[in-house]
């Protein structure tokens, strides 16, 4: 049986399941299924079980410290875990072993979490699914021929397939929310700066962000409280009177919009209205304005991080990462500076527009999971609607909003004002309960 993180937590608190049993369960599932899913880069079973025994002894003596005590958590392989390699699926880092925990890992340990292992990413988190690398890329658990999407793909795959109750991902342009959408899980990009980025291999220091991926919105809330050392987040109270703006301009009439995704949006709008939400249409600046501004910042920053290695060892890079970094190299300084200034204008403008609504709703992706490696096929356009909120730093949550007739999940996202992560999670919890989809897992999870 595969449970949500919150369910496992309650079972541990009632002493119906021990942390050692749960850790062993996760390790067994990894051994059984990760050979086809490729969600993990590094797992050390002896260390995992030792941490679980320690958690079990602590809980037996004084009760759980909190809801994550004894819960196995996966860590994206950009984030340092002392004693484990941080490879980032990059040839140049094969022998790099971290000596100190990243800030977020230290926070999870304070909450009593068991660190399960390091989860696969794309090379340096640049680009999407790599098909020419020395390590296999993660496979979508709903259909192994489909893409898991973006650099936190291993983290989303592991949660969806029941290999772990929760994972920590990172994103710079939607890499938590995009794989959450295509793998049918919940993923939160918190307000910028809420979760420490210390000990995380940077990509774009202006926009890098860490957040949780888990099966339910409640799970994400429990993880966020531990990751950011926050008080418990109350998901009760409903959404009566909450004003929600539908960002129709971003997706309606778009040539790449999947019709079933559009239908899932309308269903979500109806469900939120039925629970007291006040829905209206809201217009933002053009999507391309946000996207182009973000790329003008992140791409040269990516080159700043990895350009020295690229110049010295170009043969160590895959073709996708190399091409992307070369694009960043071409960026002129005055364009980068102008983009930084434009970012502040766009942040202020979005804050002004969101004075009239409490939340935004829109699809996470224009289409559900595409064939593996889709991003690098000729003529393919960007299907993500995530990048604007990386630029502005707002909290944004993706959750499963339904399924295609083919069985692939559909991602919807809710966006809040800066610092209002709890409201985003509360509304997401209401919508997830109304949709009633959390019992439907990919077949491999059952």
Secondary structure, DSSP 8 states (H G I E B T S, - for coil): ----HHHHHHHHHTTSS-HHHHHHHHHHHHHHHHHHH--EEE--HHHHHHHHHHHHHHHHHH--SSTTTT-EEEEETTB--TTSB--TT-GGGTT-B-SS--HHHHHHHHTT-EEEEEE--SGGG-SS--SSSSS---B-TT-TTBB--STTHHHHHHHHTTS-SEEEEEESSSTTHHHHHHHT-EEEE-STTSS--TTB--S-TTT-EEEEEESSHHHHHHHHHHHTT-------S--TT-EEEE-GGGTTT-TT--HHHHHHHHHHHHHHHHTT-EEEE---S-HHHHHHHHHHHHHHHHHHHHHHHHHH-GGGS-HHHHHHHHHHHT--HHHHHHHHHHHHHHHHHHHHHTTS-SEEEEESBSSS--BTTGGGSTT----B--HHHHHH---EEEEEEEE-TTS-EEEEEEEE-TT-HHHHHHHHHHHHHHHT-TT---GGG-
